[in-house]
Amino acid sequence: MAANYKVLSIDEMVKPGEVTGIERFYRHRIKTKGGVILTVDISEKDFTAEKAAPILEARAVEADKILKL
């Protein structure tokens, strides 16, 4: 099954954590099949191909549904 999005870029981001010193997350810019460009932040623990793909897919599908309203 083809993805409903294309990853345009990934940036590693760092912010001060509430409990720990530093928290890392990954900011993905994606373009949906409908042409919507989104920014999706994914936590460091979810930054694997297997975990990130369904997150990005869900956001892309939802954005394209909203675009059709």
N, C-alpha and C positions, 0 to 999 in steps of 0.2 A: 504494500500500500504506500502510495506516495504521500509525503508530508504536505500539509496545507500551509507551509511556511518555508521561508529560506532564511537562514541566519546570515545577517549582514556583518555583524561584529560582536565581539565579546571583550569586555573590559573587566579586569580584576579591580574591585573597589575595597577600601578599608574604612571602617568607622570605629569610633570608640564603643566598646561594649558596656552594657550595664553591669554584668557580672565579671566578665573577663576583660583583659586589657584591650584587645583588638579583635574585631569581628571582620571576617572576609566574606564578600559575596561577589557574584559575577553578574554583571549587567549585560544582557543580550539585547541586541537590536535585531528584530525580525521583520520580514515583509511577508504578509499573507498573500494567498492566491488572489484575493480581492484587491490587493494593492495597499492595504493598511500597513503603516509602519508603526511598530510597537516597541516599547522598552519593557523587558521582563527581567526582574531581579531574581536570582536563584542563589540560595544559601550555599556555603562551602560544602556542607554535608550532602547536598543534592546535586553537586556539580560532577555528575557522571553521565555518560550518554544514555544509560538505561533510565535514570531518574529524571533528567532534564527534558528528554523528548516528550513525555506525556504532558508535562507542565506547559511547554511551548506550544504543543498541539492544541491543548484546551484553550489557551489564550487566543491563538490564531482563529480557531473555529468560532469562538464567541465574538471576536471583533468583526469577522465577516458577517455573522448573523445581525449584529447591530448595524453594520453598514447598509444592509438590505432594508432596514426599517423605513 
